[in-house]
Each structure stands twice: as C-alpha cells, then as structure tokens.
C-alpha cells in the first residue's frame, strides 16, 4: 500500500487498483459527477457502489451504531494512524487476500484527524454479481457441496487467526460463478489460539436460526453438519 499523508490526514491506497485522484475518491459527489455510481445500500449510512475501467468498488464512510451512534455519528478517538478503523480493516483484508481467502480486495482508505478525533472512509472491491446468503436461501437451499465450501472458507479465515466479529449469513456472499466470499471486516481482528473459533461459528449458527424464524430461509439443522464437515476437513 502507498501512503499519502499530511498533518491532518492519511490515505492508504493500492495504485494498481485506484486510478482516480485519491483525494477525491472518497466523496460520493465525485463519483456522481462522473456518472460512475452503479448503486447504493443503506445500513448505518449509505454504501455507494461505483465503477471504474479497472473494477467495481464499494465506498463506505465509517459510522457508529446503537444509541451512542445517535450522539456521535462518525467520530472516533485518535490513537495513531495505524490504529484507525480504516487502516486496521485495510490491513486485515490484505492479510486475508494474501492468504488466499475470498474477500474483497482492499483499494484505499482515508482517515482525517480533527484534534483528538478522526473520521474515516474505505474503498474495497465490490464482489461482482453476488448476493448474500439470506437472499440466496430465500430462493433455494444450498447443496451439500456448497455448504462444504462455506465451511472450508471460514476455516481458511480462522487458520489465519482472523476473528470475524459479525459472522452472519448477511456477510457471506455467493457470486455468479458459485464461489463464496466473506465481507464486512470492520472491527474484526487477529486473535491467538483456538478457543474463540467455536464461538465464532456459533454466532453464524445463531444467524441461521434468526433468519429461519424471521423470513423462512430454505435451511434446516442437518445442513449445519455439512458446514462443520467442510470446516474440519
């Protein structure tokens, strides 16, 4: 990653992926003016999907959730550039990409300091022609082989000692070629040992139960054994 810095901001970028001016690339209006916005998604804020000649990307501004997020929407205590959420997520994604895990490639990130606080943005690759597992499982069930692949993907992540703190089926995608991807690594981290890994898997299992009850996804308890089999192979 190349680093551009001044007294109050820092930008990390992969120059092979980001071909537009870095200082402008974190502003939605820049992409709108270029007629490059191809979609958006609502969450804590708006994630903008943009397209360049090189690739499609997702642009996200870091925002807080919950009650505290209503009071302090998008500011975080500054403890050093490499400890900003965007720098940590970018580095974690790069570690996973280097380790052969299907995650979006990190493109760029920006942190802007305002005294003791900072705000941040990130650009990552948009997985092409992909839907999350909630959308997929509303339409059809996964085969045994597909659940094996999901389990193997999570095992790849865990073998790199990465804990996904929000491992749920909204954050697992299936692309048009049938490959599975993991997304949304904000606040995720590397952890030593193995004791935490079972809890990480249980979080995923709880999300399956939740979506089964909430919207009747085409999943049943016996499918979990296939995922576990893929994980332990």
C-alpha positions, 0 to 999 in steps of 0.5 A: 500500500502507498501512503499519502499523508499530511498533518491532518490526514492519511490515505492508504491506497493500492495504485494498481487498483485506484486510478482516480485522484485519491483525494477525491475518491472518497466523496460520493459527489465525485463519483456522481459527477462522473456518472460512475455510481452503479448503486447504493445500500443503506445500513448505518449510512449509505454504501455507494457502489461505483465503477471504474475501467479497472473494477467495481468498488464499494465506498463506505464512510465509517459510522457508529451504531446503537444509541451512542451512534445517535450522539456521535455519528462518525467520530472516533478517538485518535490513537495513531494512524495505524490504529484507525478503523480504516487502516486496521480493516485495510490491513486485515483484508490484505492479510486475508487476500494474501492468504488466499481467502475470498474477500474483497480486495482492499483499494484505499482508505482515508482517515482525517484527524480533527484534534483528538478525533478522526473520521474515516472512509474505505474503498474495497472491491465490490464482489461482482454479481453476488448476493448474500446468503439470506437472499440466496436461501430465500430462493433455494437451499444450498447443496451439500457441496456448497455448504462444504465450501462455506465451511472450508472458507471460514476455516481458511479465515480462522487458520489465519487467526482472523476473528470475524466479529459479525459472522452472519449469513448477511456477510457471506456472499455467493457470486455468479460463478458459485464461489463464496466470499466473506465481507464486512471486516470492520472491527474484526481482528487477529486473535491467538489460539483456538478457543474463540473459533467455536464461538465464532461459528456459533454466532453464524449458527445463531444467524441461521436460526434468526433468519429461519424464524424471521423470513423462512430461509430454505435451511434446516439443522442437518445442513449445519453438519455439512458446514462443520464437515467442510470446516474440519476437513 
